[in-house]
Amino acid sequence: MAPSALVLIADGTEEMEFTITYDTLVRAGVVTKSAFVPENEGPRTQSPPFAKGSRGINIMPDSYLDNKDFGPDKYDLLVIPGGAKGADTMSKSPTVQKLIRDYLNANKVVGFDYSEDSVVVSGNLITSRGPGTAFPFAFTLVEQLCGAEKRAEVFKPMIFPPGTPF
């Protein structure tokens, strides 16, 4: 069975951190879904709204975030992209806080884009530092889930310039 990933998004999420990570996971054959984290808990419509990214680009998530449908029994990886307003919304969400604990307690991989360094791996926790590190972050997630061979397979057809350091 293919590995799976849940990528969260909120208004103010950094577009590159979301889309590069999501796309790279899909290229690696990871079954990837996105879930919208609303700024305020409350009544919801049938479909989630567009998430307005940090640069004003609208992204349509697959669904609303719901703890019962997105736990570590359903996905192998939880990704939380950065972007000041989006990160603030997600960090204040009790649902997101519980999911992070649940994934780490279940020994699942969790990726955050909030680090002081480029890309740091500490056990099942992977952190990164902003849009400029989105590709190395995404490739590290692929390697953790699918192995070094899959990382190389996905990297090659993306045609990065020779000497690209990731």
Secondary structure as UniProt FT lines:
FT   STRAND          4..9
FT   TURN            11..12
FT   HELIX           15..27
FT   TURN            28..29
FT   STRAND          31..36
FT   STRAND          51..52
FT   TURN            54..55
FT   STRAND          58..59
FT   STRAND          63..64
FT   TURN            67..69
FT   TURN            72..74
FT   STRAND          77..80
FT   HELIX           84..92
FT   HELIX           94..105
FT   TURN            106..107
FT   STRAND          109..112
FT   STRAND          119..122
FT   TURN            123..124
FT   STRAND          125..128
FT   HELIX           131..133
FT   HELIX           134..146
FT   HELIX           148..155
FT   HELIX           156..158
FT   TURN            162..163
//
